[in-house]
Amino acid sequence: MRNLKNSLYLILILLTVACSNVKKVQVIQDALTVKVEPDAAALAEKARLDSVIMVKGIVNKIANKKIGFKTMNAKVKMDYETISDKKSFIANLSIQKDSGIYITMRFDLGIIGVKAFINKDSIFLSFPQDKKIERHPLSYLQELVKIPLSYQTIEDLVIGNPIFMDSVDIISYKVINERLQVSLLGTLFKNLVILSEDNTKLVELKLDDVDAAKHRTCDIIYSQHTLVKNMQFPLNRNISINAQTKLDIGMEIKEFNFDEPLKYTFSVPKVGRRK
């Protein structure tokens, strides 16, 4: 009789999971903590496997459902802080997807501090106040932030798409405060993915270098999501990078549009001092 009760209990849990959207991962996780008799072990294992498949499907959807666009224009309030420096500025940016990113940074009184153009292999910097122009390989930016940023990663970061979710090899998962947290093992990073209560929005990514000797971590918090083209677009991002040094970046998008003519472009000189 006890075995029958155990079996019926697990079956009811699975049926409840099938009907529930927000709570389904938590319900299955609760099922796995139930002490069952030996002959109910098969049902318990099935519940465990079903929960893993369910979590993998949720994470796959978040990783692959990116904001699609051809162009983007935005006005962004940015703050950055290092151990020795702290600044705030307004950045106007335009993006031609898979091609280039134009950024104009204005400091106090609207004075242009830096103009930057990033493409797939290089970064151009213009300092109007110093009348200086520099060109660098894209690896220059990687050296500054100590994160292996490709052009695509930078574009995704600005747009608000998830980064470094190149694998959904699940290490573990749990639910805390009704939010699903999934640990993934990627090529370069262990990635802790934290989702909203309804599993539709990415709210935090915590990256830890697979090579522990590098002591490299990155934490990205996404907030103030708004619906754009049936996609969740986060207006605010807070990025904290710890490697050989510490860098905190805050991004608050004040204005934006997609798929309209580029608004903040500028002429990129063909000559300059290469670093």
C-alpha positions in Angstrom: 0.0 0.0 0.0 2.9 2.4 0.9 4.5 1.6 -2.5 1.3 2.4 -4.3 1.0 5.7 -2.4 4.5 6.6 -3.3 3.9 5.9 -7.0 0.7 7.8 -7.0 2.4 10.8 -5.3 5.1 11.0 -7.9 2.6 10.6 -10.8 0.6 13.5 -9.3 3.7 15.6 -9.1 4.6 15.0 -12.7 1.0 15.9 -13.8 1.2 19.1 -11.7 4.5 19.9 -13.5 2.9 19.5 -16.9 0.2 22.0 -16.0 2.4 24.6 -14.3 4.7 27.1 -15.9 6.3 29.3 -13.3 6.6 26.7 -10.5 7.4 23.6 -12.5 11.1 23.4 -11.8 10.5 23.9 -8.1 7.9 21.2 -8.0 10.1 18.7 -9.6 13.0 19.7 -7.4 10.7 19.1 -4.3 9.8 15.7 -5.8 13.4 14.7 -5.8 13.7 15.3 -2.0 10.9 12.9 -1.2 12.0 9.6 0.4 10.5 6.8 -1.6 10.6 3.0 -1.3 13.1 1.1 -3.5 10.4 0.0 -6.0 9.5 3.7 -6.6 13.1 4.6 -7.4 12.4 4.3 -11.1 9.7 7.0 -10.9 12.0 9.2 -8.9 14.7 8.8 -11.5 12.3 9.6 -14.2 11.2 12.8 -12.4 14.9 13.8 -12.0 15.6 13.2 -15.8 12.4 15.1 -16.7 13.4 18.1 -14.6 16.9 18.1 -16.2 15.3 18.1 -19.7 12.9 20.8 -18.7 15.7 23.0 -17.3 17.8 22.5 -20.4 14.9 23.5 -22.6 14.4 26.7 -20.6 18.1 27.6 -20.7 18.4 26.8 -24.5 15.5 29.2 -25.1 17.2 32.0 -23.2 20.6 31.4 -24.9 19.2 31.2 -28.5 16.3 33.7 -28.5 18.3 36.9 -29.0 17.0 40.3 -30.0 17.1 40.4 -33.8 17.9 43.7 -35.5 19.6 45.4 -38.4 20.5 48.7 -36.8 20.3 50.3 -33.4 20.6 53.9 -32.1 20.8 54.6 -28.4 21.5 57.3 -25.9 23.1 55.7 -22.8 24.1 57.0 -19.4 27.3 55.3 -18.4 29.3 55.1 -15.2 32.6 53.3 -14.8 34.8 52.9 -11.8 38.3 51.4 -11.3 40.5 51.3 -8.3 42.0 54.6 -9.3 39.3 56.4 -11.4 35.6 57.1 -11.5 33.7 58.8 -14.3 30.2 59.3 -15.6 29.3 60.3 -19.2 26.6 60.2 -21.9 27.3 57.9 -24.8 25.5 58.1 -28.2 25.9 54.9 -30.1 24.8 53.5 -33.4 25.2 49.8 -34.4 25.2 48.2 -37.9 24.6 44.6 -37.0 27.6 42.3 -37.7 29.5 45.3 -39.1 30.4 48.2 -36.8 29.6 50.1 -33.6 30.0 53.9 -33.4 30.3 55.4 -29.9 30.6 59.1 -29.0 31.2 59.8 -25.3 30.3 63.3 -23.9 31.5 64.4 -20.6 30.5 67.6 -18.6 29.0 70.5 -20.6 28.5 68.2 -23.6 32.2 68.2 -24.4 33.2 65.2 -26.6 35.8 63.2 -24.7 36.2 60.2 -27.0 34.9 58.8 -30.2 35.2 55.1 -30.8 34.5 52.8 -33.8 34.7 49.1 -33.3 34.5 46.5 -36.1 35.3 42.8 -36.2 39.1 43.2 -36.0 40.0 46.6 -34.7 39.1 49.6 -32.6 39.5 53.3 -33.6 39.8 56.0 -30.9 39.7 59.7 -31.4 40.4 62.2 -28.6 39.2 65.6 -29.9 40.5 67.6 -26.9 44.0 66.2 -27.3 43.8 66.0 -31.1 45.0 62.5 -31.0 43.9 59.5 -33.0 44.7 55.8 -32.3 44.0 52.5 -33.9 44.3 49.2 -32.1 43.6 45.5 -32.8 40.4 44.3 -31.1 42.7 42.4 -28.7 43.6 45.9 -27.2 40.1 46.0 -25.7 40.5 42.4 -24.4 43.6 43.5 -22.6 41.9 46.4 -21.0 39.0 44.5 -19.5 40.7 41.2 -19.2 37.8 39.4 -20.8 38.1 37.6 -24.2 35.7 39.9 -26.0 35.0 39.2 -29.7 33.1 41.7 -31.8 30.0 39.6 -31.5 30.3 39.5 -27.7 30.6 43.3 -27.6 27.5 43.7 -29.8 25.5 41.2 -27.7 26.6 43.0 -24.5 25.4 46.3 -25.8 22.1 44.9 -27.1 21.5 43.0 -23.9 21.7 39.5 -25.3 23.3 36.8 -23.1 27.1 36.2 -23.6 29.3 33.2 -23.2 26.4 30.8 -23.1 28.1 28.7 -25.7 27.1 25.5 -23.9 24.1 24.2 -22.0 26.1 21.5 -20.3 24.3 21.7 -17.0 26.4 21.2 -13.9 23.6 21.8 -11.4 20.4 23.8 -10.9 18.2 25.0 -8.0 15.4 27.4 -7.3 16.0 30.3 -4.8 13.3 32.9 -4.1 11.2 31.4 -7.0 14.1 32.1 -9.5 15.8 29.3 -11.4 19.6 29.3 -11.1 21.5 27.1 -13.5 25.2 26.4 -13.5 26.7 25.7 -17.0 30.1 24.6 -18.1 31.2 26.5 -21.2 34.4 26.6 -23.2 36.0 29.5 -21.3 33.7 30.1 -18.3 31.6 28.5 -15.8 28.3 30.4 -16.1 25.7 30.8 -13.4 22.5 31.8 -15.2 19.7 33.4 -13.0 16.3 33.9 -14.6 13.2 35.8 -13.6 10.3 34.1 -11.7 8.5 33.3 -15.0 11.7 32.0 -16.7 11.4 34.5 -19.6 14.0 37.1 -18.6 17.7 36.8 -17.9 18.4 38.8 -14.7 22.0 37.8 -13.9 25.0 36.1 -15.4 28.0 35.2 -13.2 31.1 34.1 -15.1 34.0 32.3 -13.5 37.1 31.4 -15.6 37.4 27.7 -16.2 41.1 28.2 -15.5 41.0 29.0 -11.8 44.6 30.3 -11.9 43.5 33.3 -13.9 41.2 34.5 -11.1 38.9 36.1 -13.7 35.2 36.7 -13.0 32.5 38.8 -14.5 29.0 39.5 -13.0 26.3 41.1 -15.2 22.9 42.2 -13.8 20.1 42.9 -16.2 17.1 45.0 -15.1 14.2 47.2 -16.3 13.2 44.9 -19.1 10.9 46.2 -21.7 9.2 44.3 -24.6 10.8 44.9 -28.0 9.8 42.9 -31.0 8.4 40.2 -28.7 11.8 40.1 -27.0 12.8 41.1 -23.5 15.2 44.2 -23.8 17.0 45.2 -20.6 17.4 48.9 -20.2 19.8 48.7 -17.4 23.0 46.6 -17.0 25.5 46.6 -14.2 28.8 44.9 -15.1 31.5 44.0 -12.6 34.8 42.5 -13.8 37.5 41.2 -11.5 40.7 40.0 -13.0 44.1 41.5 -12.5 42.2 44.7 -11.6 38.6 45.6 -10.9 36.2 47.4 -13.2 32.6 48.3 -12.6 30.4 49.6 -15.5 26.8 50.8 -15.3 24.7 51.3 -18.4 21.3 53.0 -18.4 19.6 53.3 -21.7 17.7 56.6 -21.9 16.6 56.5 -25.6 16.7 53.8 -28.3 15.3 52.6 -31.6 15.9 49.6 -33.8 16.0 49.3 -37.6 16.1 53.0 -38.3 18.9 54.8 -40.2 22.1 55.2 -38.2 22.0 58.4 -36.3 25.4 58.8 -34.5 28.0 57.8 -37.2 31.1 59.8 -37.9 34.0 59.7 -40.4 36.7 57.3 -39.4 40.1 58.6 -40.6 42.2 56.3 -42.6 45.4 57.4 -41.0 46.3 57.4 -37.3 48.8 56.3 -34.8 48.7 52.5 -34.4 49.4 51.0 -31.0 
